[in-house]
Amino acid sequence: MASQRDRENYVYIAKLAEQAERYDEMVDAMKKVASLDVDLTVEERNLLSVGYKNVVGARRASWRILSSIEQKEKARGNEHHVKQIKEYRQKAESELSGICSDIMTLIDEHLIPSSTAGESSIFFYKMKGDYYRYLAEFKTGNERKEATDKSLEAYQAATSTAEADLPPTHPIRLGLALNFSVFYYEIMNSPERACHLAKQAFDEAISELDTLSEESYKDSTLIMQLLRDNLTLWTSDIPEDGGNSNSSIGVVVHACSDFIAS
């Protein structure tokens, strides 16, 4: 059985790996901490989140680049190149699926069951929503529907607890609202719902800005700025007749994937 000293050693290795930008090893170290079935500290949660964010972020960026090149080659009628790119893109998709499956198992089997505080539970349900959202970005058919449904379910669970346990200005609650609104915009193709959620979170935080703690001021105001930026972008995508707009696909939006906040 791992001791407290082992736990401290794993955390230290994760910090070293982060500084060395060796994120796969950072994830490995924090997986060992998570597997101890203990309620992670804020620092440990953030280390785990940063590690996975960088590991999955590199693959998501690769997938987007390859998908863009694939579309250009298709337009040129270069079928030989399209075939090569498709095979390479599928390799990136396989890696993404593996990473997302990895963190889901960790969340479901260790992190959520070991969470003793509402804040921890919210953090990990949000994380679960994020990683199912990443799957929904490239999956198709029934697999996409399943990833979308599970992402929605996780975000809703996190939101329910956040609204009961955290003030509107708390960075985790704000980060959740930001990512949930991105889910509605990018995955559900519903700029109306995305705007409603983002505006509600922003307005509620503004109304209680005087209660904002000094330690979370920077994080909270940054997320509020991202919410406002997205509202500006997304409002232009809402059609006048109130129907869904398809023009939003491909628009770069702000997302705070696994926003690191205490």
C-alpha positions in Angstrom: 0.0 0.0 0.0 1.3 3.4 -1.0 2.3 5.7 1.8 1.9 9.5 2.2 5.6 9.7 1.3 4.8 7.9 -2.0 2.0 10.3 -2.7 4.3 13.3 -2.1 6.9 11.7 -4.4 4.4 11.2 -7.2 3.3 14.8 -6.9 6.9 16.0 -7.0 7.6 14.0 -10.1 4.4 15.5 -11.7 5.7 19.0 -11.0 9.1 18.1 -12.5 7.5 16.6 -15.6 5.3 19.8 -16.0 8.4 22.0 -15.9 10.2 19.8 -18.4 7.0 19.7 -20.5 7.0 15.9 -20.4 3.2 15.7 -20.1 2.8 12.0 -20.6 5.0 11.4 -17.6 3.1 14.1 -15.7 -0.1 12.2 -16.4 1.4 8.9 -15.3 2.5 10.3 -12.0 -0.9 11.8 -11.2 -2.7 8.6 -12.2 -0.7 6.9 -9.4 -2.0 9.6 -7.0 -5.6 9.3 -8.2 -5.4 5.5 -7.9 -4.7 5.8 -4.2 -8.5 6.5 -3.8 -8.0 9.7 -1.8 -9.7 13.0 -2.2 -7.2 15.1 -4.2 -6.1 18.4 -3.0 -6.6 21.5 -5.1 -3.0 21.3 -6.2 -3.2 17.6 -7.1 -6.5 18.2 -9.1 -4.8 21.0 -11.0 -1.7 18.9 -11.8 -3.9 16.0 -13.1 -5.9 18.4 -15.1 -2.9 20.2 -16.6 -1.3 17.0 -17.6 -4.3 15.6 -19.4 -5.1 19.0 -20.9 -1.7 19.0 -22.6 -1.7 15.4 -23.6 -5.1 15.6 -25.2 -4.6 19.1 -26.5 -1.7 18.1 -28.7 -3.8 15.4 -30.3 -6.8 17.6 -30.8 -4.7 20.2 -32.5 -3.2 17.5 -34.8 -6.7 16.2 -35.6 -7.9 19.6 -36.6 -4.9 20.3 -38.8 -5.2 16.9 -40.6 -9.0 17.4 -41.0 -8.4 20.8 -42.6 -5.8 19.4 -45.0 -8.0 16.5 -45.9 -10.8 18.8 -46.9 -8.5 20.9 -49.1 -7.2 17.7 -50.8 -10.7 16.5 -51.4 -11.6 19.8 -53.0 -8.6 19.4 -55.3 -9.7 15.8 -56.2 -6.5 14.3 -55.0 -7.8 11.0 -53.8 -4.4 9.4 -53.2 -3.5 12.1 -50.7 -7.0 12.0 -49.2 -6.5 8.3 -48.5 -3.1 8.9 -46.8 -4.4 11.7 -44.7 -7.5 9.8 -43.6 -5.3 6.9 -42.3 -3.1 9.4 -40.5 -6.1 11.2 -39.1 -7.6 7.9 -37.8 -4.3 7.3 -35.9 -4.8 10.6 -34.1 -8.4 9.7 -33.4 -7.3 6.3 -32.0 -4.9 8.1 -29.6 -7.6 10.6 -28.6 -10.1 7.8 -27.9 -7.5 6.1 -25.7 -6.6 9.2 -23.7 -10.3 10.0 -23.1 -11.1 6.4 -22.1 -8.2 6.6 -19.7 -9.4 9.7 -17.9 -13.0 8.5 -17.9 -12.0 5.3 -16.1 -9.9 7.3 -13.6 -12.8 9.7 -12.9 -15.5 7.0 -12.6 -13.5 4.4 -10.6 -11.4 6.6 -8.4 -11.8 10.4 -8.5 -15.6 10.9 -8.1 -16.0 8.0 -5.6 -13.2 9.5 -3.5 -14.5 13.1 -3.6 -15.7 14.2 -0.2 -16.4 17.9 -1.0 -18.9 19.3 -3.5 -16.1 21.3 -5.2 -14.1 18.2 -6.0 -17.2 16.4 -7.4 -18.0 19.4 -9.6 -14.5 19.6 -10.9 -14.4 16.0 -11.9 -17.9 15.9 -13.4 -17.0 19.0 -15.4 -13.8 17.2 -16.5 -15.9 14.2 -17.6 -18.1 16.5 -19.6 -15.1 18.0 -21.3 -13.5 14.7 -22.3 -16.8 13.3 -23.7 -17.1 16.6 -25.6 -13.6 16.0 -27.1 -14.8 12.6 -28.3 -18.0 14.1 -29.8 -15.8 16.4 -31.8 -14.6 13.6 -34.1 -16.9 10.6 -33.5 -19.7 9.9 -36.0 -23.1 8.2 -35.9 -24.1 6.4 -32.8 -20.7 6.9 -31.2 -21.0 10.6 -31.5 -24.6 10.5 -30.1 -23.4 8.5 -27.1 -20.4 10.8 -26.4 -22.8 13.8 -26.7 -25.3 12.3 -24.4 -22.7 11.5 -21.8 -21.1 14.9 -22.0 -24.5 16.6 -21.5 -25.2 14.3 -18.5 -21.9 15.1 -16.9 -22.2 18.8 -17.4 -25.8 18.8 -16.0 -24.6 16.8 -12.9 -21.8 19.3 -12.4 -24.1 22.3 -12.8 -26.7 21.0 -10.4 -24.1 20.6 -7.6 -22.3 23.9 -8.5 -25.5 25.9 -8.3 -26.2 24.4 -4.9 -22.7 24.5 -3.4 -20.7 27.3 -5.1 -21.2 31.1 -5.4 -21.7 32.4 -9.0 -18.3 34.1 -8.9 -16.4 30.8 -8.0 -13.9 30.1 -10.8 -14.9 26.4 -11.0 -18.6 27.3 -11.4 -17.7 29.9 -14.0 -15.4 27.6 -15.9 -18.1 25.0 -15.9 -20.6 27.4 -17.4 -18.1 28.5 -20.0 -17.3 24.9 -21.2 -21.0 23.8 -21.0 -21.9 26.8 -23.2 -19.1 25.8 -25.7 -20.7 22.3 -25.7 -24.0 23.8 -26.8 -22.4 25.9 -29.4 -20.0 23.5 -31.0 -21.5 20.1 -30.4 -25.2 20.8 -30.2 -25.0 23.6 -32.8 -27.3 25.7 -30.6 -26.0 29.3 -30.4 -29.2 30.4 -28.7 -28.8 27.9 -25.8 -25.0 28.7 -25.6 -25.7 32.4 -25.3 -28.4 31.9 -22.7 -26.1 29.8 -20.5 -23.1 32.1 -20.9 -25.2 35.3 -20.3 -26.8 33.9 -17.2 -23.5 32.9 -15.7 -22.0 36.3 -16.5 -24.9 38.2 -15.2 -25.1 36.2 -12.0 -21.4 36.7 -11.4 -21.6 40.4 -12.1 -24.4 40.8 -9.5 -22.2 39.3 -6.8 -18.9 40.7 -7.8 -18.4 42.4 -4.5 -18.3 38.9 -2.8 -15.4 37.8 -5.0 -12.5 36.6 -2.9 -9.1 38.1 -3.5 -7.5 34.7 -4.1 -9.8 33.8 -7.0 -10.2 37.3 -8.5 -7.8 36.8 -11.4 -9.2 33.4 -12.4 -12.9 34.5 -12.1 -12.5 37.8 -14.0 -10.6 36.0 -16.8 -13.4 33.5 -17.3 -16.0 36.2 -17.2 -14.0 38.0 -20.0 -14.1 34.7 -22.0 -17.8 34.4 -21.5 -18.3 38.0 -22.7 -16.1 37.4 -25.7 -18.0 34.3 -26.7 -21.3 36.1 -26.3 -20.1 38.7 -28.7 -19.1 36.1 -31.2 -22.1 33.8 -30.8 -24.8 36.5 -30.9 -24.0 37.1 -34.5 -24.7 33.4 -35.3 -28.3 33.5 -34.0 -30.6 33.7 -37.0 -33.4 36.3 -36.9 -36.1 33.6 -37.3 -34.8 31.9 -34.1 -33.8 28.7 -35.9 -30.5 26.9 -35.6 -27.6 28.3 -37.5 -25.1 26.1 -39.3 -22.8 29.0 -40.0 -21.1 28.6 -36.6 -19.1 25.5 -37.6 -15.4 26.3 -37.9 -15.6 29.6 -35.9 -12.8 29.7 -33.3 -14.3 30.2 -29.9 -12.8 30.5 -26.5 -13.0 27.4 -24.4 -11.5 27.0 -21.0 -10.7 23.3 -21.2 -10.0 22.1 -17.6 -9.6 25.7 -16.4 -7.1 25.6 -13.6 -8.4 27.4 -10.6 -8.3 27.0 -6.9 
